[in-house]
Amino acid sequence: MSSETSVLMVTAATIGFFHTLIGPDHYVPFIVLSKTRGWSSIKTAVITLLCGLGHVLSSIILGFVGIAVGIAIFKLEAIEAFRGDIAGWLLIAFGFTYLIWGIRKAIRNKPHEHPHHHENGAIHSHTHAHIGVHTHVHGAQSANITPWILFIIFVFGPCEPLIPLVMYPAAKGSIISVVIVASIFGLTTIATMLGIVLVSFYGLSKLPIRRLERYSHALAGLAILLCGSAIKFLGL
């Protein structure tokens, strides 16, 4: 293994880690949705893993195609930028839609009192909410759709530094070098995503946020919307 390949391996791991860490779109959606949807740690990890694979493999495949047919790097970067725009708008649209749905759900689930009259003339009332009573069918449907929406968004989302900073330099050596450095980048990216998501998952489970449960879906939508906006307009 050449010294150039060894340097690229370290570079790939470093870039993969920091690229994921500073990109909130890599973990915020999974953190907030796992909490509001009541996903288990295993389901959260599986969904994060599959979305991470789609995210990384789409760029790796594009990079290999570009190297194989000799596409100029600036053309590949233009394609990646276009994919990034699509992913950013999809994340914004998903977050906005989920926010509106969450607000509607919070309004419908506003606690209210029901008076009860007894034969002896006594009257008492209790606070009541319709959480899960009339919305269980739609909730189940949206729960099934949500992971697929995330997966589609992440397939469109590019790993911007992978092709120009890792794959093309490695291609100057051999195809084995490209495979190695791309694999390291991908594994580091996915491992970082899983680490952040699972640490946050267990951290949030310890926080007393039951009072916010009614607004949890709206807050999740807002978080995803802000995340998408930061990616699109601030270039995070």
FITIZA-730460 format. One record per atom (N, C-alpha, C): x, y, z. Coordinates in steps of 0.001 Angstrom, whole numbers, plus 500000, padded with zeros to 6 digits. Layout:
XYZ
...
END
This chain:
500851498801500000
500000500000500000
500883501245500000
500651502150499050
501491503335498918
501220504322500042
502202505213500244
502042506229501283
500903507184500930
500710507426499618
499613508296499184
498260507709499583
498128506393499417
496870505740499787
496643505805501291
497721505624502061
497610505697503523
497150507087503966
497702508117503333
497303509485503658
495837509712503301
495428509185502134
494044509337501705
493083508589502623
493520507460503186
492682506715504120
492404507543505370
493445508166505906
493278509029507078
492414510232506724
492669510789505533
491879511937505080
490412511574504932
490150510401504358
488774509956504156
488041509812505481
488699509222506483
488074509052507794
487822510404508465
488793511307508351
488663512628508980
487548513438508340
487544513468507009
486515514226506299
485140513617506542
485049512281506523
483773511617506773
483205511966508133
484072512015509142
483633512328510502
483141513765510610
483960514718510167
483598516125510333
482489516549509372
482454515954508192
481370516222507247
480028515840507869
479996514740508584
478763514289509240
478449515129510467
479474515417511254
479289516141512514
478717517536512300
479214518251511285
478775519637511076
477538519722510184
477042518575509717
475835518554508901
474665518027509691
473841518901510280
472736518438511133
471716517575510399
471684517679509066
470743516847508312
471075515366508417
472313515036508849
472717513644508979
472119512959510213
471634513725511180
471168513091512412
469922513713513045
469679515008512850
468528515651513484
467199514979513131
466934514686511838
465640514044511521
465413512733512267
466461511929512406
466319510638513077
466097510819514580
466765511802515156
466645512041516596
465229512471516952
464717513475516234
463404514013516598
462278513053516232
462408512359515100
461338511441514695
461312510186515563
462477509718515988
462487508539516853
461790508838518172
461927510085518644
461287510472519901
459781510622519721
459365511350518682
457943511606518504
457190510364518031
457862509516517258
457219508312516738
457282507141517704
458077507277518743
458192506199519715
458955504995519171
459925505259518268
460719504159517725
461603503560518814
461832502270518732
462793501628519634
464210501987519184
465172501686520030
466558501975519667
466981501160518450
466496499927518359
466849499075517213
466249499637515931
464977500017515963
464343500580514766
465023501881514361
465353502703515340
466044503959515056
467384503696514383
468135502723514910
469448502398514348
469325501845512931
468326500982512706
468151500374511377
467791501434510342
466864502322510679
466457503374509747
467628504313509461
468370504673510504
469548505528510319
470579504844509436
470811503556509682
471786502795508897
471391502736507425
470129502416507144
469687502295505755
469748503642505035
469336504698505703
469409506029505098
470863506442504882
471724506097505831
473145506391505678
473753505651504497
473369504385504323
473852503602503179
473399504228501862
472117504617501799
471618505260500588
472341506564500306
472615507314501351
473311508599501243
474727508424500690
475442507472501234
476840507269500846
476954506566499493
476184505504499311
476309504708498086
475928505490496840
474977506408496952
474597507186495771
475770508018495262
476538508608496177
477705509390495765
478846508491495306
479028507346495976
480093506424495580
479839505901494167
478606505509493888
478278504998492556
478497506076491499
478067507301491798
478273508401490855
479760508642490623
480543508569491708
481978508764491576
482633507692490726
482256506427490921
482823505338490122
482432505460488650
481180505862488403
480754506063487013
481571507177486374
481766508255487113
482555509370486584
483982508976486277
484583508209487166
485966507756486953
486036506800485764
485055505899485668
485070504878484615
484936505479483220
484077506471483083
483839507041481750
484594508344481528
485373508743482522
486221509919482352
485479511244482390
484411511329483181
483685512591483309
484541513579484108
484631514790483620
485418515816484314
484843516063485704
485731516332486634
485315516451488032
484343517605488251
484520518694487492
483617519836487697
482198519495487272
482052518560486313
480714518138485908
480066517289487006
480879516440487633
480343515645488738
479957516527489915
480758517556490169
480433518471491255
479131519214490968
478895519532489691
477644520195489319
476458519262489559
476652517980489236
475585516996489474
475317516860490970
476389516788491751
476232516676493202
475545517910493781
475876519093493259
475238520317493735
473745520303493415
473401519808492236
471986519713491843
471251518741492754
471879517592493038
471278516624493956
471108517239495347
472088518028495750
472013518670497052
470857519650497143
470614520388496045
469473521302496020
468159520545496166
468045519436495447
466823518633495528
466620518120496953
467699517571497544
467596517028498905
467230518120499905
467829519308499744
467530520406500649
466073520825500592
465540520968499384
464137521351499233
463196520254499721
463580518987499481
462758517885499974
462700517891501497
463839518162502144
463875518196503606
463039519355504130
463114520504503458
462310521660503850
460820521344503696
460461520746502559
459051520418502306
458535519405503318
459352518401503614
458952517390504590
458784518006505977
459744518842506376
459664519486507682
458455520399507804
458179521172506753
457033522084506780
455723521307506853
455624520252506039
454404519433506050
454198518770507414
455286518262507982
455193517599509285
454850518612510375
455365519831510250
455054520891511212
453563521211511191
453001521396509995
451577521708509877
450733520563510426
451128519329510084
450401518164510601
450490518092512121
451672518407512656
451862518376514104
451043519434514813
450947520630514215
450122521694514805
448650521275514810
448207520715513694
446814520250513591
446543519162514629
447495518271514796
447339517189515767
447291517736517190
448127518750517473
448146519344518810
446825520040519121
446257520718518111
444976521404518309
443863520385518568
443866519309517797
442828518283517967
442955517577519309
444173517504519830
444406516783521082
444422517701522301
443815518894522167
443764519809523297
442951519190524436
443514519103525622
442780518507526750
441512519310527069
440454518612527409
439205519262527774
438501518401528821
437460518960529425
436789518256530510
435437517720530071
435115516528530582
433812515912530364
433109515784531725
431914516417531909
431182516258533176
430435514919533194
430354514312534366
429632513054534530
428584513234535629
427330512887535311
426223513004536269
425903511615536834
425793511530538137
425469510272538796
424031510298539304
423485509118539566
422086508997540005
421829509702541326
422844509788542170
422664510452543460
422781511976543357
422903512471542135
422969513915541930
424375514479541906
425345513657542249
426726514142542245
427212514350540817
428015515363540659
428597515681539349
430110515806539507
430819515143538651
432273515329538638
432736515352537189
433910515855536985
434463515933535629
435920515486535655
436412515096534496
437815514717534396
438382515235533074
439659515523533117
440340516008531924
440526514867530945
440278515155529669
440285514109528652
440923514655527380
441669513808526691
442245514177525399
442029513015524449
442022513329523157
441736512313522151
443004511774521484
444110511803522194
445357511296521632
445206509814521322
445366509498520071
445351508112519653
443973507514519481
442895508269519778
441566507697519696
441053507688518257
441112508867517597
440560508965516247
441635509000515173
442898508993515585
443959509174514597
444871507970514466
444475506829515043
445392505698515045
445629505135513660
444616505161512805
444795504628511455
445741505503510659
445482506819510678
446344507729509934
447738507753510521
447835507634511843
449148507614512481
449961506423512038
449318505257511924
450023504054511486
450494504195510051
449640504796509194
450020504979507802
451207505913507682
451166507061508391
452271508016508300
453538507449508909
453397506592509942
454574505973510540
455269505054509545
454470504384508694
455048503501507699
455694504279506563
455141505448506239
455652506251505137
456896507033505530
456963507496506758
458044508379507199
459441507836506919
459771506581507262
461121506088506959
461437506107505465
460447505833504619
460671505854503169
460934507269502681
460244508239503251
460489509638502883
461925510015503237
462349509644504443
463727509922504851
464730509253503923
464457508000503556
465380507266502691
465520507963501334
464406508386500750
464451509068499455
465246510365499560
465017511130500628
465748512379500822
467244512117500928
467630511075501664
469049510785501856
469706510209500604
468963509522499768
469521509044498498
469865510238497606
469012511253497620
469295512452496837
470418513278497462
470546513205498778
471555514013499458
472965513546499145
473821514414498604
475175514008498225
476168514103499376
477226513320499285
478389513490500156
479360514390499399
479212515689499539
479926516642498697
481442516450498625
482120516191499752
483582516102499665
484106514764499171
483248513765499047
483722512414498729
484420512332497375
483768512801496331
484313512635494975
485552513504494738
485494514821494954
486666515640494633
487845515479495588
487559515232496875
488643515202497861
489164513805498173
488390512778497828
488787511416498198
488911510493496995
487831510380496193
487816509374495135
488724509738493960
488656510967493502
489482511342492352
490976511320492665
491408511820493826
492830511668494155
493260510208494247
492397509341494808
492735507921494929
492805507257493557
492019507773492590
491994507183491247
493321507340490524
494162508240490995
495485508398490390
496377507197490705
495995506411491713
496750505214492053
496176503995491357
495167503374491970
494540502194491397
493092502138491832
492331501253491183
490928501109491531
490763500564492942
491737499775493390
491698499254494763
491790500399495770
492632501371495452
492766502530496338
491456503291496436
490758503425495307
489477504122495301
488473503374496181
488428502056496031
487499501236496815
487794501382498305
489071501339498661
489455501414500074
489072502747500687
489463503840500047
489217505158500650
487722505496500642
487001505068499595
485558505307499556
484852504518500652
485319503294500885
484727502464501933
484974503067503312
486177503571503534
486500504191504821
485649505434505038
485525506237504004
484686507433504112
483248507042504459
482714506044503735
481337505620503960
481121505049505347
482020504181505791
481887503574507111
481990504612508222
482905505566508054
483053506615509063
481812507488509131
481274507834507963
480069508659507910
478900507969508599
478670506713508265
477543505971508841
477741505735510333
478968505401510728
479252505177512149
479033506447512960
479420507592512400
479213508866513091
477733509186513210
476988508945512132
475539509143512180
474914508294513274
475248507003513292
474688506095514294
475071506518515707
476319506906515887
476792507302517214
476027508501517748
475900509550516931
475213510766517363
473734510483517630
473101509738516726
471675509460516861
471387508631518111
472158507579518348
471890506705519486
472221507371520816
473293508154520859
473612508893522091
472482509877522400
472005510576521381
470901511524521569
469614510793521945
469399509625521350
468211508822521648
468144508493523133
469231507987523673
469238507619525096
469265508858525994
469877509937525518
469893511165526301
468512511769526440
467759511804525328
466411512374525367
465464511535526207
465718510234526267
464837509364527055
464931509669528549
465979510356528963
466163510688530373
465572512050530744
465192512826529731
464702514172530004
463207514164530305
462763514959531297
461329515036531630
460604516000530689
460209515533529533
459586516414528548
458138516004528261
457501515378529232
456128514914529022
455172516075528754
455437517240529342
454555518386529141
454536518832527677
455609518532526961
455695518931525558
455186517850524612
454681516745525163
454279515614524327
453208516009523314
452304516860523730
451231517283522820
451788517994521588
452894518712521775
453475519495520682
454689518806520048
454921517552520402
456151516888519976
456269516786518452
455166516472517770
455223516337516316
455470517693515644
454820518721516150
455037520063515596
456484520510515804
457027520230516985
458418520598517264
459377519801516392
459045518530516147
459886517710515267
459882518275513852
458693518647513362
458603519240512033
459382520540511943
459303521363512998
460039522627513025
461540522376512994
461997521381513754
463422521055513783
463916520612512403
463132519786511728
463513519303510398
463481520454509397
462478521323509509
462383522484508633
463590523396508801
463960523674510043
465118524524510309
466409523859509831
466471522535510001
467641521781509542
467785521904508025
466682521679507301
466720521798505851
467054523202505405
466521524209506098
466803525601505766
468272525939505983
468846525407507067
470262525642507341
471144525027506261
470765523833505806
471529523174504753
471411523946503442
470204524381503119
469941525025501830
470486526431501771
470254527230502830
470559528643502763
471854529048503484
472312528218504424
473553528534505148
474712527644504711
474412526628503914
475471525769503382
476116524884504411
475403524508505477
475964523637506504
476087522211505985
END
